[in-house]
């Protein structure tokens, strides 16, 4: 009974940390190439995490996001270090604008990565896991 209580406490304390600006596929696709402007994107999504200018005058607004969550089994006494792991979910959406600040292209990258030690090495677990 005591072990169940400890496991429940560990699940409740499972840590999560995130940084950046998360942009969903729906949000990214709501902007129209040739019509939307840099101002439209910033007004809807906030300031980008990175802005880059090319020598040709193109501006790139990049919205990066990463979240790391600790797996509940990390908190099991004695066993936790053998089966510990973390799941990382990240995304990057890049909007390219011409020298008039009009959208010319958009790319999006999404990833889910599971990192485990010892017996827990492998794919992400839980709600962010994708079938293979």
C-alpha positions in Angstrom: 0.0 0.0 0.0 2.8 2.4 0.8 4.4 1.8 -2.6 1.2 2.7 -4.3 1.1 6.0 -2.4 4.7 6.8 -3.4 4.0 6.0 -7.0 0.9 8.3 -6.9 2.9 11.1 -5.3 5.6 10.7 -8.0 3.0 10.8 -10.7 1.6 14.0 -9.2 5.0 15.6 -9.0 6.1 14.6 -12.5 7.9 17.7 -13.8 7.4 19.6 -17.0 9.3 22.5 -18.4 8.8 24.5 -21.6 10.1 27.5 -23.4 9.4 29.4 -26.6 6.2 30.1 -28.5 4.1 27.2 -29.5 2.4 27.6 -32.9 -0.1 24.9 -34.0 -0.4 23.7 -37.5 -3.8 25.4 -37.7 -2.4 28.7 -36.6 0.5 28.5 -39.1 -1.8 27.5 -42.0 -4.2 30.4 -41.3 -1.8 32.9 -42.9 -1.9 33.3 -46.7 1.2 33.5 -48.9 1.1 36.7 -50.9 -1.4 38.4 -48.6 -0.4 38.1 -44.9 2.3 40.4 -43.6 4.9 40.3 -40.9 2.6 42.5 -38.8 -0.3 40.1 -39.2 1.8 37.2 -38.0 3.2 39.1 -35.0 -0.2 40.4 -34.1 -1.6 36.9 -34.0 1.3 34.9 -32.5 3.3 37.5 -30.6 7.0 38.2 -31.1 9.0 35.4 -32.8 11.7 33.7 -30.8 14.2 34.4 -33.6 14.3 36.9 -36.4 16.8 36.6 -39.3 17.5 38.9 -42.3 19.1 37.6 -45.5 21.3 39.6 -47.8 18.6 39.5 -50.4 16.2 41.4 -48.1 14.1 38.4 -46.9 13.0 38.4 -43.3 12.5 35.2 -41.4 10.4 35.0 -38.3 11.0 31.7 -36.4 8.7 30.5 -33.6 10.5 27.7 -31.7 9.0 25.7 -28.8 10.3 22.9 -26.6 8.7 21.1 -23.7 10.3 18.4 -21.6 8.3 16.2 -19.2 9.6 13.7 -16.7 8.1 10.2 -16.8 6.3 9.2 -13.6 8.5 6.1 -13.1 11.4 8.4 -12.4 10.0 8.9 -8.9 9.8 5.3 -7.9 12.3 4.7 -5.1 15.2 2.4 -5.9 13.7 1.4 -9.3 13.4 4.9 -10.7 17.1 5.3 -11.7 16.9 2.0 -13.7 13.8 3.0 -15.7 14.0 6.8 -15.7 13.2 8.9 -18.8 12.0 12.1 -20.3 9.8 13.0 -23.2 10.6 16.0 -25.4 8.1 17.7 -27.7 9.4 20.5 -29.9 8.3 22.5 -32.9 9.7 25.2 -35.2 7.6 27.3 -37.6 9.4 29.6 -40.0 7.7 32.4 -41.9 9.6 34.0 -44.8 8.8 37.5 -45.9 9.9 39.5 -48.9 11.4 43.0 -48.6 7.9 44.5 -48.4 7.1 42.3 -45.3 4.6 40.1 -47.3 4.6 36.4 -46.6 6.3 34.3 -49.3 6.7 30.9 -47.6 6.0 29.0 -44.4 7.6 25.8 -43.1 6.8 23.8 -40.0 8.7 21.0 -38.1 7.3 18.9 -35.3 9.1 16.3 -33.2 8.6 14.0 -30.3 11.6 12.4 -28.7 11.8 9.9 -25.8 15.0 9.8 -23.8 15.4 7.0 -21.3 18.2 5.6 -19.2 19.0 1.9 -18.8 15.8 -0.1 -19.2 13.7 2.9 -20.3 15.5 3.8 -23.5 13.2 4.2 -26.4 10.2 6.0 -27.8 8.1 8.7 -26.1 5.4 7.5 -23.8 2.0 8.9 -22.8 -0.3 11.3 -24.7 2.5 12.8 -26.9 3.6 9.3 -28.2 3.1 8.6 -31.8 2.5 5.0 -33.1 5.4 3.6 -35.1 
